[in-house]
Amino acid sequence: MHLIIQFFRELSKEKMRMFLTVSAIAWGAANVVLLLSVGEGLGRQMRRGFHGMGENIMIAFPGQTTKPYAGFGAGRSIRVREDDLPLLERRVPEIAQYSAEWIRDVDLKVGEKIQREDALGVYPVYGELRNILPESGGRFIDKLDMDRRRRVIVLGNELRDDLFGAGAEAVGRTIMVNNIPFTVVGVMQKKMQTSCYSGHDKDDSFIPSTTFQTMFSPEYVRNVVFRPRSVAEAPAAKEGFYRVMASRYRFHPEDKETFWVWDTIEMGAIAGKVFIGIELFLGVIGALTLLVGGIGVANIMYVIVKERTREIGIKIAVGARPSVIIVQFVLESLLTVAIGGALGIGLALSLVKGINLIPISHEAMEFLTRPVFSSLLALVCISLLGVIGLLSGVFPARRASTVDPVEALRYE
């Protein structure tokens, strides 16, 4: 308690100098919080947009061979038929879910309005794989739709808006697909999607794969979407896919050009490292600003040591240990940093909350980000402030503890 009283007494003597020092710490702390919050918000937004296409999935696109194998030359095109896919379920236990995917441009007609967009023939599990979640009151394709080859369709949210009007009720209504009537059974929930390979889901439509085959009689599957049982089993799932297809179509199992596999797990790990790098970069910029404030604290502590040389000499002369002198000045330094840090963090949190109150449209959110302050950021900021305060006080305190009491008593 005595040290705190002493601190505020010195604060009153050096009002302007303390004000500037505390302001520098507050500004540095606010910068650290704001920059880290922006980095955290950007990272979360980019991950959400990346996972809009699907989380922990792989998309296999057929290609051609690059190595001679079993009497076949290089350059042979590989195409997958639907009856190949059950082999994945039987021979690759690491694959938990899979869906074939076909795509065809179709004319979609509602009344007099006609629009040409992609229609995708898919399995019921495709909605879960690709994060295509239906709005309330609707559903995705189910097994009964597949078994009975029903003419049902699920619309992307923007495709629904274009055909029926923004936010209109579409479930239960009829839409003509290449002049064939289909019943709308679901509309996709609005989602952020920054990754795609055949257009954004919001503009597409989805029908049962059996119905698609009845309409268009495709010979080959366009691509295969699958998900491993776990992230740890992802490499085994990918290798198992190549192994089964190599056995089926007699190409070299190590010939990876036969299929280009978009591994979103691997891409997500790379993106995660990039986001961490961005956050570290922003944190370093903020920390440098805070370091300038720390230098100011160290300077004012040196001034205080010089002005209190006589007092320090008296304490040492009457038996005060050097550790007591060090603790006193380190605590004063920490208190200075704590006051500035509290003001800076409070200012930054107010700005973060204020920014998050600004209304931003869903479309704009694909290009803008909202800052996010998390408990981890709080721990980082407090730790950084503690280190700055400690370093700012240790060196002036060590100097104070080595004062010669005889010379100090002569100091005016």
C-alpha positions as semicolon CSV with decimal commas, in nm:
position;residue;x (nm);y (nm);z (nm)
1;M;0,000;0,000;0,000
2;H;0,285;0,234;0,086
3;L;0,441;0,174;-0,258
4;I;0,113;0,264;-0,432
5;I;0,086;0,586;-0,230
6;Q;0,447;0,666;-0,317
7;F;0,372;0,601;-0,684
8;F;0,082;0,844;-0,699
9;R;0,287;1,101;-0,509
10;E;0,555;1,084;-0,779
11;L;0,282;1,090;-1,041
12;S;0,157;1,424;-0,909
13;K;0,510;1,569;-0,933
14;E;0,559;1,468;-1,297
15;K;0,208;1,521;-1,430
16;M;0,292;1,613;-1,789
17;R;0,569;1,355;-1,824
18;M;0,350;1,081;-1,674
19;F;0,056;1,186;-1,888
20;L;0,261;1,154;-2,206
21;T;0,409;0,822;-2,096
22;V;0,073;0,671;-1,999
23;S;-0,075;0,802;-2,326
24;A;0,202;0,631;-2,524
25;I;0,136;0,302;-2,345
26;A;-0,240;0,342;-2,397
27;W;-0,193;0,413;-2,767
28;G;0,040;0,116;-2,807
29;A;-0,197;-0,116;-2,621
30;A;-0,491;0,004;-2,831
31;N;-0,291;-0,062;-3,149
32;V;-0,202;-0,414;-3,036
33;V;-0,563;-0,497;-2,951
34;L;-0,707;-0,346;-3,269
35;L;-0,453;-0,506;-3,502
36;L;-0,481;-0,848;-3,339
37;S;-0,861;-0,821;-3,339
38;V;-0,862;-0,737;-3,710
39;G;-0,626;-1,029;-3,775
40;E;-0,844;-1,267;-3,573
41;G;-1,159;-1,147;-3,751
42;L;-0,995;-1,181;-4,092
43;G;-0,874;-1,532;-4,011
44;R;-1,217;-1,647;-3,892
45;Q;-1,389;-1,495;-4,194
46;M;-1,150;-1,654;-4,440
47;R;-1,187;-1,994;-4,273
48;R;-1,567;-1,961;-4,280
49;G;-1,560;-1,865;-4,648
50;F;-1,317;-2,147;-4,731
51;H;-1,534;-2,403;-4,553
52;G;-1,845;-2,274;-4,734
53;M;-1,764;-2,521;-5,011
54;G;-1,740;-2,804;-4,759
55;E;-1,533;-2,898;-4,458
56;N;-1,268;-3,173;-4,464
57;I;-1,366;-3,296;-4,808
58;M;-1,179;-3,402;-5,122
59;I;-1,293;-3,354;-5,481
60;A;-1,146;-3,590;-5,740
61;F;-1,142;-3,476;-6,104
62;P;-1,052;-3,737;-6,370
63;G;-0,747;-3,668;-6,588
64;Q;-0,511;-3,882;-6,796
65;T;-0,216;-4,113;-6,739
66;T;0,142;-3,988;-6,758
67;K;0,319;-4,324;-6,712
68;P;0,307;-4,641;-6,924
69;Y;0,165;-4,932;-6,725
70;A;0,056;-5,293;-6,787
71;G;0,092;-5,259;-7,162
72;F;-0,094;-4,928;-7,182
73;G;0,082;-4,613;-7,298
74;A;0,086;-4,271;-7,137
75;G;-0,175;-4,010;-7,225
76;R;-0,478;-4,239;-7,177
77;S;-0,788;-4,058;-7,049
78;I;-0,942;-4,194;-6,732
79;R;-1,318;-4,163;-6,689
80;V;-1,520;-4,291;-6,394
81;R;-1,856;-4,467;-6,412
82;E;-2,102;-4,462;-6,128
83;D;-2,080;-4,837;-6,069
84;D;-1,711;-4,789;-5,980
85;L;-1,797;-4,591;-5,666
86;P;-1,930;-4,873;-5,445
87;L;-1,575;-5,013;-5,458
88;L;-1,465;-4,717;-5,247
89;E;-1,709;-4,815;-4,974
90;R;-1,595;-5,178;-4,976
91;R;-1,219;-5,136;-5,019
92;V;-1,136;-4,801;-4,857
93;P;-1,266;-4,798;-4,499
94;E;-1,098;-4,460;-4,441
95;I;-1,361;-4,297;-4,668
96;A;-1,670;-4,219;-4,461
97;Q;-1,897;-4,054;-4,720
98;Y;-1,894;-4,000;-5,096
99;S;-2,113;-3,866;-5,374
100;A;-2,090;-3,868;-5,749
101;E;-2,152;-3,533;-5,918
102;W;-2,283;-3,453;-6,265
103;I;-2,334;-3,101;-6,400
104;R;-2,538;-2,981;-6,696
105;D;-2,660;-2,638;-6,812
106;V;-3,038;-2,630;-6,811
107;D;-3,316;-2,383;-6,881
108;L;-3,509;-2,301;-6,564
109;K;-3,850;-2,144;-6,623
110;V;-4,098;-1,990;-6,381
111;G;-4,391;-1,823;-6,556
112;E;-4,241;-1,610;-6,832
113;K;-3,901;-1,588;-6,666
114;I;-3,631;-1,817;-6,809
115;Q;-3,279;-1,851;-6,674
116;R;-2,998;-2,079;-6,781
117;E;-2,795;-2,218;-6,490
118;D;-2,617;-2,533;-6,378
119;A;-2,818;-2,830;-6,254
120;L;-2,620;-3,082;-6,048
121;G;-2,712;-3,448;-6,016
122;V;-2,602;-3,562;-5,671
123;Y;-2,660;-3,808;-5,386
124;P;-2,848;-3,712;-5,065
125;V;-2,520;-3,697;-4,867
126;Y;-2,393;-3,427;-5,105
127;G;-2,576;-3,158;-4,907
128;E;-2,385;-3,251;-4,592
129;L;-2,054;-3,282;-4,775
130;R;-2,083;-2,944;-4,944
131;N;-2,253;-2,752;-4,659
132;I;-2,572;-2,702;-4,856
133;L;-2,817;-2,660;-4,570
134;P;-3,186;-2,597;-4,649
135;E;-3,379;-2,298;-4,522
136;S;-3,652;-2,358;-4,265
137;G;-3,950;-2,537;-4,416
138;G;-3,747;-2,709;-4,686
139;R;-3,514;-3,007;-4,720
140;F;-3,239;-3,152;-4,935
141;I;-3,270;-3,455;-5,161
142;D;-3,341;-3,780;-4,973
143;K;-3,321;-4,155;-5,041
144;L;-3,685;-4,183;-5,146
145;D;-3,628;-3,915;-5,411
146;M;-3,341;-4,126;-5,543
147;D;-3,528;-4,458;-5,536
148;R;-3,836;-4,320;-5,710
149;R;-3,647;-4,091;-5,949
150;R;-3,860;-3,801;-5,833
151;R;-3,862;-3,473;-6,018
152;V;-3,766;-3,261;-5,721
153;I;-3,516;-2,977;-5,706
154;V;-3,324;-2,774;-5,447
155;L;-3,236;-2,416;-5,541
156;G;-2,947;-2,194;-5,444
157;N;-3,070;-1,891;-5,250
158;E;-2,981;-1,635;-5,519
159;L;-3,125;-1,854;-5,794
160;R;-3,451;-1,862;-5,594
161;D;-3,442;-1,482;-5,567
162;D;-3,387;-1,447;-5,942
163;L;-3,671;-1,683;-6,035
164;F;-3,934;-1,615;-5,768
165;G;-3,830;-1,280;-5,620
166;A;-3,610;-1,190;-5,325
167;G;-3,702;-1,395;-5,019
168;A;-4,012;-1,540;-5,187
169;E;-4,155;-1,872;-5,068
170;A;-4,044;-2,126;-5,329
171;V;-4,087;-2,460;-5,149
172;G;-4,380;-2,653;-5,296
173;R;-4,391;-2,448;-5,616
174;T;-4,330;-2,586;-5,964
175;I;-4,038;-2,496;-6,186
176;M;-3,976;-2,612;-6,542
177;V;-3,635;-2,772;-6,603
178;N;-3,583;-2,806;-6,978
179;N;-3,965;-2,795;-7,004
180;I;-4,007;-3,079;-6,752
181;P;-4,197;-2,987;-6,431
182;F;-4,003;-3,018;-6,103
183;T;-4,122;-2,946;-5,750
184;V;-3,903;-2,723;-5,535
185;V;-3,840;-2,906;-5,206
186;G;-3,574;-2,680;-5,059
187;V;-3,376;-2,358;-5,086
188;M;-3,017;-2,336;-4,967
189;Q;-2,946;-2,117;-4,668
190;K;-2,738;-1,809;-4,742
191;K;-2,373;-1,883;-4,673
192;M;-2,029;-1,735;-4,731
193;Q;-1,836;-1,925;-4,997
194;T;-1,496;-1,808;-5,123
195;S;-1,391;-2,137;-5,286
196;C;-1,563;-2,315;-5,572
197;Y;-1,489;-2,524;-5,882
198;S;-1,803;-2,494;-6,093
199;G;-1,961;-2,172;-5,975
200;H;-2,103;-2,071;-5,639
201;D;-2,372;-2,289;-5,486
202;K;-2,605;-1,990;-5,447
203;D;-2,657;-1,988;-5,827
204;D;-2,694;-2,364;-5,877
205;S;-2,976;-2,618;-5,853
206;F;-2,959;-2,977;-5,728
207;I;-3,162;-3,280;-5,837
208;P;-3,142;-3,653;-5,751
209;S;-2,866;-3,827;-5,944
210;T;-3,111;-4,094;-6,063
211;T;-3,340;-3,829;-6,209
212;F;-3,041;-3,660;-6,371
213;Q;-2,938;-3,988;-6,536
214;T;-3,292;-4,047;-6,663
215;M;-3,297;-3,702;-6,823
216;F;-2,945;-3,685;-6,969
217;S;-2,806;-4,044;-6,972
218;P;-2,447;-3,942;-6,888
219;E;-2,192;-4,216;-6,945
220;Y;-1,935;-4,090;-6,696
221;V;-1,929;-3,920;-6,359
222;R;-1,795;-3,565;-6,381
223;N;-1,618;-3,580;-6,043
224;V;-1,635;-3,750;-5,703
225;V;-1,669;-3,576;-5,367
226;F;-1,566;-3,773;-5,058
227;R;-1,480;-3,719;-4,692
228;P;-1,238;-3,928;-4,481
229;R;-1,346;-4,065;-4,145
230;S;-1,104;-3,826;-3,973
231;V;-0,843;-3,566;-4,059
232;A;-0,571;-3,810;-3,949
233;E;-0,696;-4,067;-4,204
234;A;-0,711;-3,820;-4,493
235;P;-0,383;-3,932;-4,656
236;A;-0,490;-4,297;-4,635
237;A;-0,830;-4,212;-4,783
238;K;-0,667;-4,033;-5,076
239;E;-0,420;-4,316;-5,136
240;G;-0,704;-4,567;-5,112
241;F;-0,897;-4,377;-5,379
242;Y;-0,598;-4,389;-5,616
243;R;-0,540;-4,756;-5,536
244;V;-0,898;-4,860;-5,614
245;M;-0,917;-4,658;-5,935
246;A;-0,572;-4,784;-6,045
247;S;-0,691;-5,141;-6,000
248;R;-1,012;-5,069;-6,186
249;Y;-0,860;-4,883;-6,484
250;R;-0,510;-5,036;-6,487
251;F;-0,289;-4,735;-6,439
252;H;0,017;-4,693;-6,217
253;P;-0,095;-4,632;-5,854
254;E;0,173;-4,362;-5,820
255;D;0,052;-4,177;-6,130
256;K;-0,121;-3,887;-5,954
257;E;-0,208;-3,707;-6,278
258;T;-0,483;-3,960;-6,348
259;F;-0,692;-3,772;-6,093
260;W;-0,647;-3,422;-5,962
261;V;-0,766;-3,437;-5,602
262;W;-0,855;-3,107;-5,441
263;D;-0,766;-3,178;-5,078
264;T;-0,943;-2,910;-4,873
265;I;-0,786;-3,049;-4,553
266;E;-0,437;-2,986;-4,685
267;M;-0,537;-2,649;-4,828
268;G;-0,699;-2,555;-4,498
269;A;-0,379;-2,635;-4,309
270;I;-0,179;-2,414;-4,546
271;A;-0,435;-2,135;-4,518
272;G;-0,424;-2,167;-4,138
273;K;-0,048;-2,106;-4,141
274;V;-0,099;-1,803;-4,364
275;F;-0,360;-1,662;-4,123
276;I;-0,124;-1,715;-3,829
277;G;0,148;-1,534;-4,021
278;I;-0,085;-1,240;-4,087
279;E;-0,182;-1,222;-3,719
280;L;0,183;-1,237;-3,612
281;F;0,273;-0,961;-3,858
282;L;-0,005;-0,736;-3,730
283;G;0,088;-0,820;-3,371
284;V;0,453;-0,726;-3,431
285;I;0,348;-0,389;-3,574
286;G;0,134;-0,321;-3,266
287;A;0,407;-0,447;-3,032
288;L;0,660;-0,205;-3,184
289;T;0,423;0,083;-3,107
290;L;0,390;-0,047;-2,752
291;L;0,767;-0,081;-2,726
292;V;0,803;0,292;-2,793
293;G;0,577;0,353;-2,494
294;G;0,790;0,113;-2,289
295;I;1,100;0,315;-2,370
296;G;0,916;0,620;-2,241
297;V;0,840;0,438;-1,914
298;A;1,207;0,339;-1,879
299;N;1,317;0,700;-1,938
300;I;1,083;0,841;-1,677
301;M;1,192;0,574;-1,428
302;Y;1,555;0,678;-1,482
303;V;1,452;1,038;-1,412
304;I;1,270;0,929;-1,096
305;V;1,575;0,733;-0,979
306;K;1,795;1,037;-1,032
307;E;1,557;1,270;-0,848
308;R;1,518;1,027;-0,557
309;T;1,888;0,946;-0,523
310;R;1,908;1,097;-0,174
311;E;1,599;0,906;-0,058
312;I;1,741;0,582;-0,197
313;G;2,073;0,646;-0,022
314;I;1,899;0,696;0,312
315;K;1,707;0,369;0,272
316;I;2,023;0,178;0,190
317;A;2,209;0,347;0,479
318;V;1,949;0,230;0,729
319;G;1,967;-0,128;0,605
320;A;1,729;-0,159;0,309
321;R;1,828;-0,450;0,086
322;P;1,889;-0,393;-0,288
323;S;1,601;-0,633;-0,364
324;V;1,359;-0,401;-0,180
325;I;1,473;-0,105;-0,392
326;I;1,439;-0,311;-0,712
327;V;1,088;-0,430;-0,620
328;Q;0,978;-0,074;-0,546
329;F;1,078;0,066;-0,885
330;V;0,964;-0,239;-1,082
331;L;0,620;-0,211;-0,920
332;E;0,603;0,157;-1,006
333;S;0,690;0,074;-1,366
334;L;0,428;-0,203;-1,377
335;L;0,165;0,033;-1,233
336;T;0,242;0,290;-1,502
337;V;0,210;0,029;-1,775
338;A;-0,105;-0,118;-1,615
339;I;-0,282;0,220;-1,612
340;G;-0,187;0,291;-1,974
341;G;-0,269;-0,064;-2,080
342;A;-0,612;-0,058;-1,915
343;L;-0,697;0,271;-2,086
344;G;-0,571;0,144;-2,423
345;I;-0,752;-0,191;-2,404
346;G;-1,071;-0,016;-2,293
347;L;-1,048;0,224;-2,588
348;A;-0,979;-0,059;-2,833
349;L;-1,268;-0,272;-2,705
350;S;-1,503;0,026;-2,739
351;L;-1,389;0,072;-3,100
352;V;-1,427;-0,302;-3,172
353;K;-1,783;-0,301;-3,036
354;G;-1,864;0,019;-3,224
355;I;-1,735;-0,122;-3,553
356;N;-1,934;-0,442;-3,504
357;L;-2,253;-0,239;-3,458
358;I;-2,218;-0,097;-3,809
359;P;-2,460;-0,287;-4,039
360;I;-2,281;-0,468;-4,324
361;S;-2,463;-0,659;-4,597
362;H;-2,395;-1,029;-4,652
363;E;-2,244;-0,955;-4,994
364;A;-2,009;-0,691;-4,849
365;M;-1,895;-0,937;-4,580
366;E;-1,713;-1,133;-4,852
367;F;-1,476;-0,836;-4,887
368;L;-1,490;-0,675;-4,540
369;T;-1,419;-0,822;-4,198
370;R;-1,535;-0,755;-3,845
371;P;-1,269;-0,739;-3,572
372;V;-1,293;-1,011;-3,305
373;F;-1,147;-0,985;-2,956
374;S;-1,099;-1,327;-2,795
375;S;-0,976;-1,450;-2,456
376;L;-0,651;-1,558;-2,626
377;L;-0,594;-1,203;-2,748
378;A;-0,658;-1,075;-2,396
379;L;-0,391;-1,312;-2,264
380;V;-0,146;-1,200;-2,534
381;C;-0,206;-0,831;-2,459
382;I;-0,172;-0,873;-2,082
383;S;0,145;-1,080;-2,122
384;L;0,296;-0,824;-2,359
385;L;0,213;-0,538;-2,124
386;G;0,364;-0,731;-1,834
387;V;0,689;-0,790;-2,021
388;I;0,710;-0,425;-2,129
389;G;0,644;-0,306;-1,773
390;L;0,898;-0,547;-1,626
391;L;1,173;-0,456;-1,872
392;S;1,099;-0,085;-1,833
393;G;1,146;-0,108;-1,457
394;V;1,425;-0,362;-1,414
395;F;1,715;-0,158;-1,552
396;P;1,636;0,169;-1,370
397;A;1,569;-0,037;-1,054
398;R;1,905;-0,213;-1,077
399;R;2,073;0,124;-1,112
400;A;1,890;0,249;-0,803
401;S;1,991;-0,057;-0,601
402;T;2,363;0,005;-0,669
403;V;2,365;0,365;-0,541
404;D;2,653;0,438;-0,299
405;P;2,475;0,563;0,018
406;V;2,763;0,800;0,109
407;E;2,757;0,966;-0,233
408;A;2,376;0,964;-0,235
409;L;2,357;1,157;0,092
410;R;2,565;1,431;-0,064
411;Y;2,332;1,453;-0,364
412;E;2,121;1,770;-0,376
